[in-house]
Amino acid sequence: MPAVRVGVVGVGHLGYHHARNYAALSGVDLIGVFDTDCQRTSLVAEEFCPGGACGSVNELIEAGIDAVSVVVPTSDHCKTAKQLLEAGIDVLVEKPIAVSLEEAQEMTETATRMERILQVGHIERFNGAVIALFNTIKKPRFIECHRLSPYPNRGDDVSVVLDLMIHDLEIVLGLVDSPITSIDGVGVPVFSESEDIANARIRFESGCVANITSSRVSMDKMRKIRIFEEDAYMSTDYSEQEVRVYRKKPGPLPPNALPMESITAETMQVQREEPLKLELASFIECVQNRQRPVVSGEDAIAALRLAQDIIDFIRAH
């Protein structure tokens, strides 16, 4: 199979790593990169694809790419992705898919009309611990998520709900797979004009409740999800890519036994690889085989819709 010719639009902090991983993937040729910062474009091109510094998106298209990562500010996702899709190029766009549902819908409709792949960069889906969870969870009853970090000085053009919480929203929607019956939430701005700290409580028709907290003004980093089922409790650390599973031993509690002695604990086997590498490799496989991405435009719209509902609730109350 011929190598997939790829490009990257936006080679800042995250886009740099897209370029780095593409350059290392087998079956992939990194043809060119473009950023509005000309110096940044030249530096990244020199490191990963000498001669591939492009002066515009059009120049990158004319270089003959098959697929592209769009790693620009969220406000530019729709315009940039549509331009590339309409040129017949498969697109991986970073999360959130867009700043509004209307723009997100425009993007998915363009991808459908042009028969192009549109994958959205919800990278936690490619975290080894999350992959293990999706292979294990059957019927979650309660989910608790914490995603906390210091102020990033990037990504603050949108609410923390769209910047950080949306990762967990997309995962929770995938794990629960049930209609939402109610939403509650609270959030406050600290350094930006929108929410920098937010908490949401989501109840599903299945009876499951999800409590999700995100902050980009925390002194410490934390990325954890805890899930309770009828017969098990799973604690997952995204950063460590670790899943601990706690279960009650079958049968009644023996006489005079301590209850906690009837709890078993095990660490699940997890494939630990760089999630971005796995995400980009999956995108290339979708491009080659014309298959639905792990996180499609429609999946991303569902997460964006829930995020927007949470933001609307916070601002209305």
C-alpha positions in Angstrom: 0.0 0.0 0.0 1.5 3.4 -0.9 2.5 5.7 1.9 -0.1 8.2 3.1 1.0 11.7 2.4 0.2 13.9 5.4 0.5 17.5 6.6 0.0 19.5 9.8 -1.8 22.8 10.0 -0.7 24.5 13.2 2.6 23.4 14.7 2.5 25.1 18.1 2.9 23.1 21.3 0.5 20.2 20.3 0.9 20.5 16.5 4.7 19.9 17.0 4.0 16.5 18.5 1.6 15.7 15.6 4.5 16.4 13.2 6.9 14.4 15.3 4.7 11.3 15.4 3.8 11.4 11.7 7.5 11.6 10.9 8.1 8.4 12.9 5.1 6.4 11.7 5.7 3.7 9.1 3.6 4.0 5.9 3.4 7.8 6.3 5.2 10.6 4.5 5.1 14.0 6.3 5.0 16.2 3.2 4.6 19.7 4.8 3.6 21.9 7.7 2.0 25.3 8.0 1.6 27.8 10.9 0.8 31.5 10.9 4.1 31.9 12.7 6.6 31.6 9.8 9.6 31.0 12.0 7.8 28.2 13.8 6.8 26.6 10.5 10.5 26.7 9.3 11.8 25.2 12.5 9.4 22.3 12.6 9.7 21.6 8.9 13.5 21.6 9.2 13.3 19.0 12.0 10.8 16.7 10.5 10.3 17.3 6.8 13.1 19.4 5.3 11.7 21.5 2.4 8.2 21.1 3.7 7.6 24.6 5.1 4.4 25.9 3.5 3.3 29.5 3.4 -0.5 28.8 3.5 -3.1 26.1 3.8 -3.5 26.3 0.0 0.2 25.7 -0.5 -0.1 22.6 1.7 -3.0 21.4 -0.3 -1.1 21.9 -3.6 1.7 19.8 -2.2 -0.6 16.8 -2.7 -1.4 15.6 0.8 -3.9 12.8 1.4 -4.6 13.6 5.1 -4.0 16.3 7.6 -4.0 17.2 11.2 -5.7 20.6 12.1 -4.2 21.9 15.3 -5.2 25.5 15.3 -7.3 27.5 17.8 -10.8 26.2 18.2 -12.3 29.3 16.7 -10.5 28.4 13.4 -11.4 24.7 13.3 -14.5 25.1 11.0 -13.0 27.3 8.4 -9.7 25.4 8.2 -11.2 21.9 8.2 -13.9 22.7 5.6 -11.2 24.2 3.3 -9.3 20.9 3.5 -12.3 18.6 3.3 -13.5 20.4 0.2 -10.1 19.9 -1.4 -10.7 16.1 -1.0 -8.4 15.7 2.0 -9.1 13.5 5.1 -9.0 15.5 8.3 -8.1 14.9 12.0 -9.2 18.0 13.9 -8.2 18.6 17.5 -10.9 18.7 20.2 -13.3 20.3 20.7 -14.6 19.9 17.1 -15.7 23.5 16.9 -16.9 26.5 19.0 -20.6 25.9 18.2 -22.9 23.1 17.2 -23.7 24.9 14.0 -20.1 24.9 12.9 -19.6 21.3 14.0 -22.6 20.3 11.9 -21.2 22.2 8.9 -17.9 20.2 9.2 -19.6 16.8 9.4 -21.9 17.6 6.5 -18.9 18.7 4.4 -17.1 15.5 5.3 -20.2 13.4 4.3 -20.7 15.3 1.1 -17.0 15.0 0.1 -16.9 11.4 1.3 -13.9 12.2 3.5 -12.8 11.0 6.9 -13.4 13.4 9.8 -11.8 12.3 13.0 -11.8 14.4 16.2 -8.8 14.4 18.5 -10.3 13.1 21.8 -6.9 11.7 22.7 -7.9 10.0 26.0 -9.8 7.4 23.9 -6.3 6.1 23.0 -5.0 6.1 26.5 -4.2 2.5 27.4 -6.1 2.7 30.7 -9.3 4.0 28.9 -9.0 1.3 26.2 -8.9 -1.3 29.1 -12.0 0.4 30.7 -14.0 0.2 27.5 -13.1 -3.5 27.2 -14.2 -4.1 30.8 -17.1 -1.9 31.9 -20.6 -3.4 31.5 -23.2 -1.2 33.3 -21.7 1.7 35.2 -23.8 3.1 38.2 -21.7 6.0 39.3 -18.8 7.8 37.6 -16.5 10.4 39.1 -14.0 12.3 37.1 -11.3 14.8 38.1 -9.2 16.7 35.5 -7.1 19.4 37.1 -4.1 21.3 35.9 -2.2 24.6 36.4 -3.1 27.5 34.1 -1.9 26.5 30.6 -1.6 29.9 28.9 -3.2 28.2 25.8 -6.6 26.9 25.1 -8.2 29.6 27.3 -10.1 31.1 24.3 -12.9 28.7 25.4 -14.5 27.6 28.7 -12.7 24.9 30.7 -15.8 22.8 29.9 -14.7 22.8 26.2 -11.0 22.9 27.0 -10.7 20.0 29.5 -14.0 18.6 30.7 -15.0 17.6 27.1 -12.4 14.8 27.3 -14.3 13.2 30.1 -17.8 14.0 28.7 -16.9 12.1 25.5 -15.6 9.1 27.5 -18.7 9.1 29.8 -21.1 9.2 26.9 -19.3 6.2 25.4 -19.3 4.2 28.6 -22.9 4.8 29.6 -24.6 4.8 26.2 -28.0 6.0 27.7 -30.1 9.2 27.2 -29.5 12.0 29.6 -32.4 13.0 31.9 -30.9 15.9 33.9 -27.9 18.2 34.1 -26.7 20.4 37.0 -23.5 22.5 37.0 -21.5 25.3 38.5 -18.5 27.2 37.2 -16.5 30.3 37.8 -13.9 32.4 35.8 -10.6 33.1 37.4 -8.1 34.4 34.9 -10.0 34.2 31.6 -13.3 35.6 30.5 -15.0 32.2 30.7 -15.2 29.3 33.2 -11.7 28.2 34.5 -13.3 25.8 37.1 -16.4 23.8 36.5 -18.4 20.9 38.0 -21.2 19.0 36.3 -23.6 16.3 37.6 -25.3 14.3 34.9 -28.0 11.8 35.4 -28.8 9.1 32.7 -32.0 7.2 32.0 -30.1 4.0 32.9 -29.9 5.3 36.5 -26.1 6.1 36.2 -24.9 9.4 37.7 -21.7 11.1 36.5 -20.0 13.8 38.6 -17.3 15.6 36.6 -14.9 18.3 37.8 -12.4 20.2 35.7 -10.0 23.0 36.6 -7.2 24.8 34.8 -6.2 26.8 37.9 -5.1 23.9 40.2 -1.7 23.9 41.9 -1.4 20.2 41.1 -2.2 18.0 38.1 -4.8 15.2 38.4 -6.5 13.1 35.6 -8.6 10.4 37.2 -11.8 8.6 36.6 -13.5 6.3 39.1 -16.4 3.9 38.1 -18.7 1.9 40.3 -20.6 -1.1 38.9 -22.9 -3.6 40.7 -19.9 -5.9 41.6 -16.8 -3.8 41.1 -15.1 -0.4 41.6 -12.5 0.7 39.1 -10.0 3.5 39.8 -8.2 4.8 36.7 -5.2 7.2 36.6 -5.0 8.6 33.0 -1.4 10.0 33.6 0.0 6.7 34.9 -2.2 4.6 32.5 -3.2 2.4 35.4 -6.5 0.7 36.3 -7.1 -0.8 39.7 -10.1 -3.1 40.1 -11.7 -3.8 43.5 -14.3 -6.6 43.8 -16.2 -8.3 46.7 -15.4 -12.0 47.0 -18.4 -14.2 46.1 -20.6 -15.6 48.9 -21.6 -14.4 52.3 -19.1 -12.7 54.7 -17.6 -15.4 57.0 -18.3 -15.1 60.7 -16.1 -12.7 62.6 -14.4 -11.7 59.3 -13.4 -8.1 58.7 -15.5 -6.8 55.7 -12.5 -5.3 53.9 -10.8 -8.7 53.9 -13.5 -9.8 51.5 -12.4 -7.2 48.9 -9.9 -8.3 46.3 -7.7 -5.8 44.4 -5.9 -6.3 41.1 -4.1 -4.1 38.6 -5.4 -4.5 35.1 -3.0 -5.2 32.3 -2.7 -2.0 30.2 -0.9 -1.4 26.9 1.2 1.7 27.7 2.1 3.7 24.6 2.0 7.4 23.7 -1.8 8.1 23.2 -1.1 10.6 20.4 1.0 8.0 18.5 -1.9 5.5 18.7 -4.5 8.2 17.8 -2.5 9.2 14.6 -1.9 5.6 13.7 -5.6 4.9 14.0 -6.4 7.9 11.8 -4.0 6.7 9.1 -5.6 3.2 9.3 -9.0 4.9 8.8 -7.7 6.8 5.8 -6.3 3.6 4.2 -9.3 1.4 4.9 -12.0 4.1 4.6 -13.5 3.1 8.0 -15.3 5.0 10.7 -12.9 6.7 13.3 -13.0 5.8 17.0 -14.2 9.3 17.6 -16.2 10.5 14.5 -17.6 13.9 13.8 -21.0 12.7 15.1 -19.4 11.4 18.4 -17.7 14.8 18.9 -20.9 16.6 18.2 -22.6 14.6 21.0 -19.9 15.6 23.4 -20.0 19.2 22.3 -23.8 19.3 22.7 -23.5 18.1 26.3 -20.6 20.5 27.0 -22.7 23.4 25.6 -25.7 22.3 27.7 -23.5 22.4 30.8 -22.1 25.8 29.9 -25.7 27.1 29.3 -26.8 25.8 32.7 -23.9 27.3 34.5 -24.4 30.7 32.9 -28.2 30.7 33.4 -27.8 29.9 37.1 
